Amino acid sequence: MSIMTWTYIIVGLTFSVYLGIAWASRVADTKSFYVAGGGVPPLANGMATAADWMSAASFISMAGIISFSGYQGCIYLMGWTGGYVLLALLLAPYLRKFGKFTVPDFVGDRYYSDGARLVALVCAIFVSMTYVAGQMRGVGIVFSRFLEVDVNTGVVIGMVIVFLYACLGGMKGITWTQVSQYVILILAFTIPAAAISMKVTGSIIPQIGFGSTIASGPDAGQHLLQVLDKINVDLGFAAYTTAFGKGQKPMLDVFAITMCLMVGTAGLPHVIVRFYTVPSVRAARLSAGYALLFIALLYTTAPAVGAFARYNMVKSLNNVSLAEAPSWFKTWERTGLIAWMDKNNDGIIQYRAGAAFAGKPTFAAAPGADGRMVLTNKPTASENELYVDNDIMVLANPEIANLPAWVIALVAAGGLAAALSTASGLLLVVASSISHDLYYRIIDRQASEKKQLLLGRVMIGVAVLVAGYFGINPPGFVAQVVALAFGLAASSFFPVILLGIFWKRANKYGAIAGMSSGIGFTMLYIIQTKFMGVAPWFMGISPEGIGTVGMLINMVMTVIVSLSTAPPPVEIQELVENVRIPRGAGEATAH
């Protein structure tokens, strides 16, 4: 059977599973809608947390970044993994002890202020909508290639699916859907990785193959990483295993991005809420440990996948004629995610360091006389003739390695599972922030559960529409978009959660000032540098790393303002003492 047929079968089956689980898990009360009734077993919650956290950026884009950036691309791996450990050890048990539905709920009660709750609510919406844009782009990329529909149609299909199962089952339906999505995405990532590792190095374990010698061909007997170093240097790039080489980010920026990803992970509202879905603090700790194990299965495989993809891509494409180019190249070229411009008219694809085009290549609606899509923008003066989008490397990897069609289709299903699992969690954060934190906690404390559920479902629909717009008009490739969300989370939530748990003196004035100044500075910097053409002006730190500075601003402002104003009421200070002792499963609430 063809790749498309296999894709329709496997993707259709997985979508049927998602919708079936949602229908079986449909809810009629707010506790089930927001936190799955608080009764999810730790093992299942660990799988759901892993799926919720490993988004399209983890599945699709992270290995692609490592493939092109080499050693330095591992900042995403180190930052996200380190951030999850930080969340699991430093925050999760205490937040579970607090026992609230959402992060704005924690902020509002801990800082005894509807104003603080409102600021946290706005921050949660900004973070979630920025993050979900990356997921919708991931959905569009998968559909555009494997089902041969345009990206916009793919995004719409994804919107409909995630709306249905998020609306029907709320957090309960999302949780059990994410369990199935984790199984699909981890199989989709590791099966082709093992097969490609076996082909390239003779080892079926990718982590071992990554450090092994090449099994056959002209490079046989040489270590894979040494060959990649030579290939990169010959093509004008920095050596693959070099940390700070030509064309790479400076050390300060690498540190800032890594720290931003770490503390941003610890402040992500859709991950934090997962620790409210288990029955006890002990269960929260167990589920955090399980999640770390499940995450490690993918994250320790990603560097190997990136290296194999880089090696196979260069070997199969560089210095070959269009007639000799592999079929996968011609197929993916139709998506606009890989493109070739014959600058010297010799008919040979030449891949070198430097930009191939003045901006991302765009395509006309119809192919030219040779069957290739017609490019509408001009090439740069660089010798490089090949444009490759980071986001195709994992998805195209099985085709590059000539794996069976069913494996290629499985990867498509895995990419969709990763994107949809995270998107559903994010959309629920937006819905609960508005229906619970804004409407019920601030506007109408007498609202019935029926009214809250209706508003929550309506807000999921609104959030899906906004997410779809950003999926169709994304501000960057998947991991870049997601990195910006981590910056916003780092600069808004992490300091007030950390100080709220471990410092009794932190008060509502400090929290409001800290969150507003931290996320305000970060958003301004991102808008300037990403959308207004302003060069990074703060010590050369890129927009992906500026959340670290925003986090420091937030923390300093919270401390200064808190010390300059009245301390929190005695009952709030007692509440903090109670929250800091992570024993039992009771709910700690302010009076």
MODA-V46688 format. One line per field, one symbol per residue. ss: DSSP state (~ for helix, > for strand, _ for the rest). phi: phi as a letter, one per 40 degrees, with the letter a starting at -180 (. if undefined). Layout:
# MODA-V46688
ss: ???
phi: ???
This chain:
# MODA-V46688
ss: __~~~~~~~~~~~~~~~~~~~~~~_____~~~~~~~~~___~~~~~~~~~~~~__~~~~~~~~~~~~~~~~~~~~~~~~~~~~~~~~~~~~~~~~~~~____~~~~~~~~___~~~~~~~~~~~~~~~~~~~~~~~~~~~~~~~~~____~~~~~~~~~~~~~~~~~~~~~~~~~~~~~~~~~~~~~~~~~~~~~~~~~~~____~~~~___>_________>~~~~~~~~~~~________________~~~~~~~~~~~~~~~~__~~~~~~~~____~~~~~~~~~~~~~~~~~~~~~~~~~~~~~~~~~~~~~__>>_____~~~~~~~____>>>_______>>_______>_____>>>>>_____>>>___>______>>>_~~~~~~~~~~~____~~~~~~~~~~~~~~~~~~~~~~~~~~~~~~~~~~~~~~~_____~~~~~~~~~~~~~~~~~~~~~~~~_____~~~~~~~~~~~~~~~~~~~~~~~~~_____~~~~~~~~~~~~~~~~~~~~~~~~_______________~~~~~~~~~~~~~~~~~~_____~~~~~~~~~~____________
phi: .cdccdcdcccccccccdccccccbdbbbcccccbfggbccdcccccccccccccdccccccccccdccgdcccdccccccccccdccccbdccccccgccbcdccccccbfacccccccccccccccccccdccccdccccccccbfbcdcccccccccccccccccbfccccdcccdcccdcccccccccccccdcccbgbccdccddbbcccagccdgccdccccdcdccccgccddcccbbdgbccdcccccccccccccdcbccccdcccccccacdcccccccdccccccdccccdccdcccccccccccbcgbcccccccccccccccgcaabbccbfbgbcbbachccbcgccbbccbccccgccccbbcccccccbbbbcdccccccdccdcfccccccccccccccccccccdccccccccccccccccccbcbcccccccccccdccccccccccccccccbccicdcccccccccccccbcdcccccccbbcccbcccccccccccccccccccccccbbgccdbcfgccccbccccccccdccccccccccbcccddccccdcccccbcbgbcccbcc
